[in-house]
Each structure stands twice: as C-alpha cells, then as structure tokens.
Amino acid sequence: MSLAAVATRSEPPAAGESAAKGWLRALTMAARVEAAPERTLAMVIAEQADRRGDAPALISPTDTLSYRDLASRANRWARWALRSGVAKGETVALILPNCPEYMAIWLGITSVGAVAALINTGLRGPSLAHCLDLARPRLTIVAADLARAEAMLEGLGGEPLTEAERRGTTQSDLALLIYTSGTTGLPKAARVSHHRVMMWGHWFSGIMDVGPDDRLYNCLPMYHSVGGVVATGAVLVAGGSVVVAERFSAGRFWSEVVQFECTIIQYIGELCRYLLAAPIRPDERAHRLRLACGNGLTGEVWGAFQDRFAIPRILEFYAATEGNFSLYNLDGEPGALGRIPAFLAHRFPMAIVEFDHERGEPARDAAGFCIRCATGAAGEAIARMGQSKTDAGGRFEGYTDEGETRRKILRHVFVPGDAWVRSGDLMRRDERGFFRFVDRIGDTFRWKGENVATTEVAQALSAFPGVESACVYGVKVPGADGRAGMAALVVSGDFALGDLPGHLEARVPAYARPLFLRLVRALPTTETFKPRKNQLATEGFDPRVVADPLFFYDDGSAAYLPLEAEIASFTSRPIAVMASRA
C-alpha cells in the first residue's frame, strides 16, 4: 500500500478520534461534578493549593496569585463577608476591573453561601441603577476598594473554612448573578448556581484537554461568563495558569501572549476581527499556542485568522449564560458552532423549529405544536428542560425576574405538557449535522415580505475589500412597510463604494441588500465588542442627526449615492419612492 493511500485513510479517523476523546474527557470531568454535589469551585481551588502550592494560578502584568495565595485570599474574603453580616443568599455586587483579586473575591463570597453579582464596569446612569436594582446587594465592592483591601481584610485569617463558616453551601445554592449584554435592551440578571459554575469549569477543561503546563490568556471581561468563569475555571480545575489582562488591546495582545508563554487563548469573534485588522507585528507568530477557544468566529474570518497567526487548532463553541444547552465544534469545521454526536443526543435534547417573524415566536401547526425545521432551513434553536432539579441535562436556572424567566420557556412544544427553553437565536443544521448561526431573534427584520438575517448580510459586507467591520440593522422608512436594511461600516483606504453593489448582488438577494449605508470611524460596542444596534437604528439615516457620511441605494443607477438632507426630509416623498424601488 502506498504512503499516499495510508495518509488518505488515516486523516479522517484521526480527526474523529480526537473529537471522540474530547467528548470522553468532558464527560469524565462532568461525572466528577455530579458525584460530589457538595463540592464547589472554592473547594477545588483549596485542593489544588495542597497539590500545586506556589505554582501560579492567576497572573497579571502587575500581580500574581499562586494556588496557595488564591485559596488563602478567597478564605479571607469569605470571612470578610461573614464579619460584614452578609446572610446566606444575600448579594454582594462587584464593580471591578479584570485582576487576579476579582476571582478571589467572588470565590470567597460564594463559598459561604452569599451571591456575587458581577456588574459591567462600563455601565453608567440608568443602566447601572437597573442592574443594581435587579441584584439588590447588601454590599457593593468597587474598584477603589482594591486599594484598601488589606484594611478591609485586617485580622481575617486565610486558613481553610470550617463547616460552620461554609453554612452548608452546596452546588444547589446560587453563586453568581451574571448579566446579559443588553445589546437590544436593558440587561437581565441570569442566575448561576454553584453546580453551573462547576460544570462550566470541568466540562470546558475536558473539552480543551487542559493540563498543569497550560497557560490561558484571558482579556475578556471577568464580569461575563466566558471571561470570568469558563476561561478561569477550566484552567484552574486542571492546575494550569490563567494570564489576566485588564482589557483587550490589539497592540498588546500578541506581545503578552508571547511574554507569558501562553498555550491557549480565549476569544470572541469580534476580537479575532480586530486582530486581523491590526498592522502586522513581528511577534504575532512567535507564540507557543496550541489552541484558540471561543465563540462567534465566522467562516469568512476563521481561515484568515488561523493562517495569519499560525493557530494550530481552533475550538469554537456555542453557549449562553442562561441557556440550557451548548454546542462544541471539536471537528474544526470552519464557521460551524458544532454538532452533537449520536451517543450524546440524549444529553443535549435540542431542536430547531420554524419561526413566525410577524408574531416574534416559534410557529405552530394546526394542532398547536411547534414545527421542526427541515435540514438547511433556519429556525429558532430550543432545548428541552430537565425533568427535575437533579437532572443535569437541560437544567434552566432563569433570571432574577420571574416574568423574564417565564417568557424564556416554551410549553406544549411537541407533546402536551413538555417544556423547552428558547435560545433567542436562529440557526440551521446542515446535512452533516453541523449547526450554523444565522442571527439573533430581534436582529432579523422583515423587508418586502422577506426575512433578512443581519448576520448573513454583515458577513457579505465584511468580505468586500476595505470593509473592516460591518453592522447591519433594520430602520423604519416613512411610507413603507417593515424595516429597510441599513449598514454601518468601518472602512479603510481601499474601499471602493462603486464596486459594492456588484459584490452584494452576487452574495445576497436584492431584498437583503442594505438600502442605506453609514460610514463610521468605529462602531459603538458593548464591553464584549458586540455592536450596539439599538443605538444605530435609533439614530437612523437622517443627515440632520447623523454627521457621518450617508448613502442610499438608487435602483435606477444601481449605485449608492450620497444621501443629502433635502432628500432625507421625513416629510418629503422621495424616501418612500426610493424604498419602493429598492
């Protein structure tokens, strides 16, 4: 047999074998969580302190906590909560920048049965007040408190907590409040139990095959689930180290990855796009990475990111802080969220159902049940709720607002009495079983009787030379039904507006082509780099309001033309005429 034949036969099984081993490791780690329901992450850190001692747990450019330091520090914060009179189940809010101390604080607070509310440091005014109202904290720790932390902890020992001090805290207790990003409205506070914290850490540790020699670079906000729990927990339960950057910086990213000898990076899709848009750096391929793990890496960015930065392997996943299912792309399929192996279908009972865009909810048949989507068709992803509190698969812990929790649950979905949790995301599943993201529900808009997925249009725009970032959204047009497409673009010098219509014609239907363009220096984003679509949609396309260059698609000339103030007058007829032709 020739060497070529051997190579041809061996490659697919090797990929499949690697995926199978990843699933097996994750299941093994998850089984450890289920076998000891009284064991919390703080206890795991204490065990690692005994085993790893002075090995670094959390590293930053200005501070390092060994495993022994982290366990001791967490115990001191636990005793601070007790001394401060924080009752079991009461909340302490954290408004702090990324730093090793951040994790020590919430580990300590939660180990004695209190709840840590992780507040977005970028919030101001009504949004901040809203998040604090949801948490109703007994106390709030802010960044200024870090400067006087030793005074706050004075006289409090770092020795292991007694059973009395732990106050019977187990995995069934609430540990954290983590907020949704609020891209399309005010944030919601998701309830996260100790069980969920443990499962996130152990499951991802198995999926990523983390070991004591691994160092993960984390520049994502620690007030969100990925940056604050998944990235940190997955490494710490395996005895590795987490390098904590205060914030993402395209200029410092690769130098710090190289400086701290990181083997894993945690990403979100926009982070990868920003790195690609940055000038080439001499150290961007001088790293020792073995893996990039994260979510939101689209197909058109995947290959360019992997090739330019010499990333050996990308592990894409899909999950939501409050969601009751997740997907993992262990096969390395570009642009896919992942697929569910047959032997795990019972553990991840999910479906994609047809969606009624007019009503804003899943469609129902004549009998009142939801309709499963055909292969390749887009619909809302849903997952069946666990049958009991002890059923780990499909567990849904909801929000602090019971009304929001109820709105997230679908009942009588496929059989009378069943209950499934809505993801709020449109997906499609291809013929090979890979799930692919289409759009967020609410981002999709209806124009000329057709549903337009903003993500797919943004991807088409991003593939055009000179477009560095694209955000697509729907805007109301006087005299026209539905919402017309509008795109805010960040462009470079080689952007040729005249060539854009032809590019779009080959990639999206005419009804999906943006009617309006807005050229911006930078997109307004959340702290996790998600575009603030509500803000852009509210500002609309009126040149009297928007100072950025604006253009509209003129059907007669098949070109984007400048949108002048007199044309955009809300009392004039041309807008409606223009919309009817486009």
LINTAQUI-V17082 format. One record per residue. N is the residue number from 0. NEAR is the number of other ideal C-beta (glycine too) atoms within 8 Angstrom. Layout:
n->(N;N)
near->(NEAR;NEAR)
This chain:
n->(0;1;2;3;4;5;6;7;8;9;10;11;12;13;14;15;16;17;18;19;20;21;22;23;24;25;26;27;28;29;30;31;32;33;34;35;36;37;38;39;40;41;42;43;44;45;46;47;48;49;50;51;52;53;54;55;56;57;58;59;60;61;62;63;64;65;66;67;68;69;70;71;72;73;74;75;76;77;78;79;80;81;82;83;84;85;86;87;88;89;90;91;92;93;94;95;96;97;98;99;100;101;102;103;104;105;106;107;108;109;110;111;112;113;114;115;116;117;118;119;120;121;122;123;124;125;126;127;128;129;130;131;132;133;134;135;136;137;138;139;140;141;142;143;144;145;146;147;148;149;150;151;152;153;154;155;156;157;158;159;160;161;162;163;164;165;166;167;168;169;170;171;172;173;174;175;176;177;178;179;180;181;182;183;184;185;186;187;188;189;190;191;192;193;194;195;196;197;198;199;200;201;202;203;204;205;206;207;208;209;210;211;212;213;214;215;216;217;218;219;220;221;222;223;224;225;226;227;228;229;230;231;232;233;234;235;236;237;238;239;240;241;242;243;244;245;246;247;248;249;250;251;252;253;254;255;256;257;258;259;260;261;262;263;264;265;266;267;268;269;270;271;272;273;274;275;276;277;278;279;280;281;282;283;284;285;286;287;288;289;290;291;292;293;294;295;296;297;298;299;300;301;302;303;304;305;306;307;308;309;310;311;312;313;314;315;316;317;318;319;320;321;322;323;324;325;326;327;328;329;330;331;332;333;334;335;336;337;338;339;340;341;342;343;344;345;346;347;348;349;350;351;352;353;354;355;356;357;358;359;360;361;362;363;364;365;366;367;368;369;370;371;372;373;374;375;376;377;378;379;380;381;382;383;384;385;386;387;388;389;390;391;392;393;394;395;396;397;398;399;400;401;402;403;404;405;406;407;408;409;410;411;412;413;414;415;416;417;418;419;420;421;422;423;424;425;426;427;428;429;430;431;432;433;434;435;436;437;438;439;440;441;442;443;444;445;446;447;448;449;450;451;452;453;454;455;456;457;458;459;460;461;462;463;464;465;466;467;468;469;470;471;472;473;474;475;476;477;478;479;480;481;482;483;484;485;486;487;488;489;490;491;492;493;494;495;496;497;498;499;500;501;502;503;504;505;506;507;508;509;510;511;512;513;514;515;516;517;518;519;520;521;522;523;524;525;526;527;528;529;530;531;532;533;534;535;536;537;538;539;540;541;542;543;544;545;546;547;548;549;550;551;552;553;554;555;556;557;558;559;560;561;562;563;564;565;566;567;568;569;570;571;572;573;574;575;576;577;578;579;580;581)
near->(3;5;5;6;8;9;8;7;8;8;8;7;8;8;10;9;8;9;11;9;9;13;12;8;11;14;9;9;13;13;8;9;13;8;5;7;8;6;9;15;13;13;9;13;15;10;8;14;13;7;8;13;9;6;10;9;15;14;11;13;4;4;7;9;12;12;16;10;10;17;15;11;13;15;15;13;14;15;14;12;13;10;7;8;6;12;7;10;8;10;12;16;13;14;9;14;8;13;12;14;12;14;12;14;14;13;14;18;15;17;15;16;11;15;13;15;16;13;14;10;11;6;9;5;6;5;11;10;8;10;15;13;7;14;13;6;11;10;8;9;10;7;8;6;9;9;5;8;9;6;6;8;11;6;3;9;6;8;5;6;10;6;5;5;10;11;8;6;12;9;12;8;11;9;12;13;15;13;15;8;10;10;10;8;5;6;12;12;14;13;11;14;12;15;12;11;16;15;11;13;17;16;11;13;14;14;14;11;8;12;8;8;6;12;15;17;14;14;12;13;12;14;14;14;11;12;15;16;13;13;14;15;16;16;16;15;14;11;11;13;12;14;13;13;14;8;8;10;8;9;6;8;12;13;10;13;12;11;6;10;7;15;11;16;12;14;11;12;12;12;13;13;12;11;12;10;8;8;3;4;8;5;9;10;6;7;12;6;13;7;13;14;14;16;11;8;13;11;7;10;13;12;8;9;15;11;7;8;11;9;10;6;8;13;14;13;14;11;10;6;10;12;10;9;13;8;13;12;15;11;11;9;8;7;9;12;13;14;12;10;9;5;5;9;9;6;6;12;11;10;11;15;14;11;12;10;8;5;5;7;6;15;10;8;8;3;4;6;10;14;10;8;12;5;7;7;9;10;13;14;13;16;15;11;12;12;5;5;6;4;9;9;9;13;12;11;9;10;12;8;9;7;6;10;10;7;6;11;12;11;8;9;13;6;7;4;6;10;10;13;16;10;12;8;11;15;15;13;11;9;5;5;8;13;15;11;10;12;12;10;11;7;12;14;12;12;13;5;5;9;7;13;13;15;13;11;16;12;11;12;14;13;9;12;6;10;13;8;12;11;12;12;14;14;12;7;11;7;8;9;2;10;10;15;18;17;15;14;14;12;8;6;4;6;11;8;8;6;8;10;12;7;11;13;9;5;7;9;6;5;8;12;14;13;12;15;14;15;10;9;4;6;11;7;10;10;11;11;10;9;10;11;12;9;8;15;11;6;8;10;12;9;10;5;6;10;2;8;6;13;13;14;14;10;8;5;6;6;8;10;9;6;11;7;7;6;11;14;8;7;3;9;6;7;14;11;8;13;12;8;7;10)
